[in-house]
Amino acid sequence: MKFPDWILQWSDLRSSRLWSTNTLGGLLSVSAGAYVLIEALDFSRIGSFMPNLVGWLLIVLGTALVLLQIIKPESGEVSREAVSGSYLRKISFIVLMSTWVAIIPKVGFLMTAILGLSATILIVPQLVFKRSVVAIEIAIATVIFSVIYGGMRFLLDVEFPSGWMI
């Protein structure tokens, strides 16, 4: 039995590197960014600042992800086991996220964000695990969350859960 050409072309597309998680994620990101920009049209000029920023970031980063997937050079395959991690890590990640959300009102946004992201960095599987890299990632996460918290709290006067800490 001979298959029609369009079925063979579709199967070639699915096996090509264009049909990947990065491409689909990038297209989803661009779509979400466009949706956010359209919804932000109803906001006031000041109220639309953050949605516009997020929408444009989603579009730019999604486009970059798709372009990088298309133009990246062919490289060696990484085993699925090295990337996916164990079931214990996946369950630990789910428990961590649930705990993180549950304790935000009690502990506060800034501390839970820093501690939660630090724990995530330790739980999520990495191809190479070096203490110095993890320490740098945690330091960068701390600075980023502190800047976001400071900007939102003191410049825009947005209240965050403070709990018994900051």
N, C-alpha and C positions, 0 to 999 in steps of 0.2 A: 504494500500500500504506500502510495506516495503522498506526502503531506504537502498542502499548499505552501507557496513561498512565504506568505505573510506569517504563518506559524513558525517556519524556520527562522525568519528574521526576528520574530519576537523572542525565540529561545536564544538566539545569538545576543540580543540586547540584554537579556536576563543574565547571561553568563559573562558579559563584559564588565569592566570595572566601572562603567557609567551607572550600572544598576547596583548601587551599594547603599549602605546605611548612611554614609556621609552625604551622598547625593540626595537621598530622600529627606534626611534631617535638614540639609541646607534649604531645600525647597519648602519644607514645612516651616522653617524659620522665616524665610522670605514672606510666605503667606501670612504667618502670624504677625509679622511686622507691618504688613500692608493693612491687615485688619485693625491693629492698634492705631495706626495713623488715621484710618477712616473713622474709627470711634472717637478719636481725639478732636475731630472737627467740631463737635458739639460743645467742647469745653471752652472756658474763657482763655485769654492769652496766657495768663499766669498758670492756670490750672492745666493747660495742655503741654507745659514744658516737659514734665517727666514722661508722659505717654509718648510725646514726639521723640524724645531722646531714646527711649526704649525701642520704639518702632523702627527708627533709623538704624540703631545698633543691630537689631535683629536682621534687618534687610542687608546691611553691609557684611555682617559676620556670616549670614547664610549664603550670600553670594560668594564670599571668599571661600567658604567650605566647598561649595559646588565647583568653583574654579580650581581649587587645589586638588580636588578629586579627579578632575578631568586632565589637568596638566602634570600631575605628579608622575615621576618616572617609575617604571616597574621595579619593584624591590622584592626581596625574598619574603616568603610567607612566614608569618608568626603563628605558632601553634595556638589553637583555640584554648587549650588548657591554660596557657600562660596568660592569656588576656581575660578569660572569663572568670577565673578563680574558682574557689570551692563553694559548695552549697552553704557551708558554715559562714563564709564571708558574706554571702548574699543575705542570709538570715540575720547576721549581725548588723548589716547595713539597714535592713528594715526595722529592726529593734532600735537601732540608734536614731533613725529618723523619727520614729514614733515617740521615743523618749525626749528627743530634742523639742518637738512640738509641744509635748505635754508640760515640760518644765519652763518654757518661756515666760508664762505669767508669774511664776514663783521666783525665778532666778533673775530674769531680765533679758532683754534682747542682746545686748552687746556681749555679755559673758557667754551666753548659750551659743551665740553665733560663732564665737572664737573657739570655744570648746568643742562644739559640734563639728565644725569644719576640720579642726585638728584631728578629732577621732575618725572622721571620714577619710582623711588623708592616710591614716594608719590602716584602715580597714580595706579600702578599695585596692584591688590587686594592681601591682605595678610590675613592669618588666624588670626594672632594676631598683632594688631597695637600698638606698644609702642614707645613713643618718643625717649627713650634712644637707642632702637635698630635701629631706623631710623637714629639717629645722628651718631651712630657707623658705619652703612652702608655707609652713605655719607662721613664720614671721611676716611674709607677704600677706597672708590671709588676715592676720591681726591688724596690719596697717590698713588694708582695704576696708575691713568692717569698721574700724575706728573712724576712718574718713567718711564713710557712708553715714554712720551714726552721727558724727559731729555735724556734717552738712545738713542732714535731715532734721536733727534735733535743734541745733542752735541757729542755723541760717533760715530754714524753712519752718521752724517751730512745729514740727510734727512730733506728736507724743508716741513713745514706744513703751512697751511693758518694761517697767523698771524693777519690779520684784524687790528682793532684798539686796540687790547689787545695782550696778549701773544699768 
